[in-house]
């Protein structure tokens, strides 16, 4: 993956590069090297800033938040989830918004902020009219059910 990514970058191409770097970060996370995964996620976000290729930036921030949680940095994770949510809303990207909200809601539940969590997730989930058999919507529904219990 590293060689392929380096070869692609050497061409001067930037299209899809944030996504490719995020895939490498995921591989490092799976291998247990969360620090390197976080470094790569920061690299991907820098590429977004440099190139303006923002279509994946909400997901990049959400993934960064997940990595920060793995490093026991809940405040920094919350900031990343909040940024992901803001970007998704700005882009009107409902799937990215749902994913960011779900990640933030999980964190808030761990912190005992159940009412805030419900108030955030319920209207986003309510926006969807189809696709309820997808993993993202099933996950959001399970969280809402747990919050209502």
Number of C-alpha atoms within 10 A of each C-alpha: 11 10 8 10 13 10 12 15 13 10 8 8 10 16 12 14 18 26 19 17 23 24 17 19 27 21 16 17 17 11 10 11 13 19 16 16 25 23 13 21 26 19 16 24 24 13 19 21 12 10 13 11 16 17 16 20 23 28 25 25 25 28 24 27 29 23 21 20 16 14 13 11 13 17 13 15 25 21 16 24 30 20 20 29 27 16 22 24 15 11 14 11 15 16 16 22 26 25 24 27 26 27 22 25 27 16 21 18 17 9 10 11 13 19 13 12 21 19 12 16 22 15 11 17 22 9 10 13 7 8 10 14 9 9 10 16 19 14 16 23 18 11 20 20 11 12 14 10 6
